[in-house]
Amino acid sequence: MHTTAASAAGCLLYLAVFLAAGWLAARRALPRAPAAVAVPLGCAFGVSFLAALPALAALALGFTPGAALAGGAAALALALVLRFAPGFVRMRPRFDRDTAAAAACVLPVLALTLWLLHTHILHEVNGTYHTGQSCYGDLGLHLAYIKSIAVRGLFPPVEPMLAGDVAMGYPFLCETVSSVFLLLGAGLRFAYLLPLVPALVAVFGMAWQLARAMLGCAARACLAFWLFFMGSGFGFFYFLGSAEDFASIFTGYYTTPTNYTEKNILWVNPIVDLLAPQRATLLGWCVLFAALYLLWRFAMQGEARLWGPLAVLVLPLPLIQTHAALALVLCCLVCGVYTLAARPHTRAVLLPWAGLAALCAAVWLPETLGTVIGHAVNGENMLRLHFNWVNNDGGFKDNYFWFYIKNIGVVYLLLVPAFIHAKPKQRWFYGGGALVWAVAECVVFQTNLYDNNKLLYIWHFLGCVLAAGLLWDAFAALRPAAVRAAGLAGVCFLGMFGSVLTVGRELVSDYVQWSAADIALAEYVDEHAEADALFLAPDSHLAPVCSLAGRQILCGAATFLYYHGLDYSDEYSAMVSLYAQPDARTLAAWGVDYAVFDTTALTQYGGDEGWYAQRYELWYENEAVRVYKIT
């Protein structure tokens, strides 16, 4: 489970090849772009290549070391072609005010997010793995997918938390970008974190650059950046009643000004509750923000040649994060209407749009029909109509507008005047976000209503851009400068204080996620169990044989399976029966290879361990768990 110096060096070299190809692709797309654009855009291309190229090789070779090496060789060949083909433009790095402004925004939030990932992802403390509040739930899922893909080598992958060969309906390329490093010898923590570093550079860097391109001003872009990544609503008012209420922010479990369901506060901070715990969102935004930047230049600034780089960048996006792909399609639809309305209908104008649509359709449809789209259509309680997002979920309902006012705050209040104040091209581009909002308000694309926020936050980002333009221009007219600064500071306080408190809570949160006994069990399973072994284990969302060792279990946590639209009733019944009333015929019917007994198995399910002990070999034992080998 640990990474040696040699394997770390090999993984870093492997990643460097993809990032080099990505940087060269960015340089080809935008030959005159400064480093502040080329670096994050290159990271986005590099991560996209890392998702796509090993996966393409895996279709023929399985997800094996051979596929990893073939993907790396393809990335190297691509880098060489991009560098030495005619037309490459050499550029010297330059440092200007825009670069300084971008760095002043990007570097602090990058450092913050990396620190959160360090303390939240398999953080070893006294022989146990610790995490924080935001990653306690989802981390077990992502680790299970990453490890299982590498261990089993099946591609497309199957669900590790359900017996049989159930196709993984989750957008699995956000996991394979880490699985590939396990194949190269990395430990699980190193493999998990490594590709997230360039992805975060792309998310933060390209978000800033998109705001800069839309607003035409670095200062406005900085304001938009902070309104989005550190923005929040008015939930902090619920904690100002007493010192005890305020202290509960830092001691409770999800009692923060941005995530307080008791008061219908659900508009979370994007760094803490989206980027840190949700790999699909992080990697999806890595590609999406770069794509929106290219789309702005392509559609709004008339740089028609960018249709090709844009198409190449987003080819794997539906299997990285399907919501991001849908958001991009909706934004492209509005930008396409703008093109038809504002530009001449010539071949030079229309053919790039046709090329973009044709290339994406040719790749996206085969990618998704048998995976995420098929799963959305056939899965339990997936695609359906529903209005008003989560405002009426769980029996708590606010007035429609008050719900968004108290959740989003200043930016929501300013949307209408900001739209009026904006320039025509800014309005059109925001129209793509508004279409995303309209669809997300009326249609649910997965079992969990809450997950539509993966669409809503794209609308919100574009709203932050318009709001920043209005705020900056309004306060710029104030005199003297002290009044201007005080007014802007007051608005920023109202718009960001809740997120400041939420980030503070996340920084001090600390929970034991896996004990020393869990880790020891996983290490033994990792070394001695067959890659395709099936384990009877309690349906905990932290089951170590699945999350840490990547082995398939009979039935995983309902919180994962239900929200992925999977019917797990037969597997769950079999798991309960095999603990409480075991019999050899049922074990054989399900193909169980190992049975795990811990406190949960004995107390929650009334596990009859004696029956197993009389018939099967005690394969592994420590102070907290025993495992019997069935076959």
Beta strands, then each sheet from edge to edge (+ up, - down):
strand 1: 123-125
strand 2: 128-131
strand 3: 384-385
strand 4: 443-444
strand 5: 511-514
strand 6: 534-536
strand 7: 552-553
strand 8: 594-597
strand 9: 617-621
strand 10: 626-629
sheet 1: 1+ 2- 5+
sheet 2: 3+ 4-
sheet 3: 7+ 6+ 8+ 10- 9+
end
